[in-house]
């Protein structure tokens, strides 16, 4: 099995986004009024769009930062400043997009 994994009775699923989507679909609104994925098709796609932004635009610069901060210094004895600067600039652009999306909510 891969980690993370969720075993829910006779159903097994792995990968954190898939697990979150499964749990949201199964439980949202059942134990409280919180609705994470709206039933309206357009609003639901906007939530999934934000999730995609995280996967494809937020994760890469964060990974660069972590990789350079930890690996470059520790394992390769290299100065990671230029890569870190670029990753921070990319991340700032992504966070600006998130800020704009969240302002409207």
Order of alpha helices (4+ residues) and beta strands (2+ residues): beta-beta-alpha-alpha-alpha-alpha
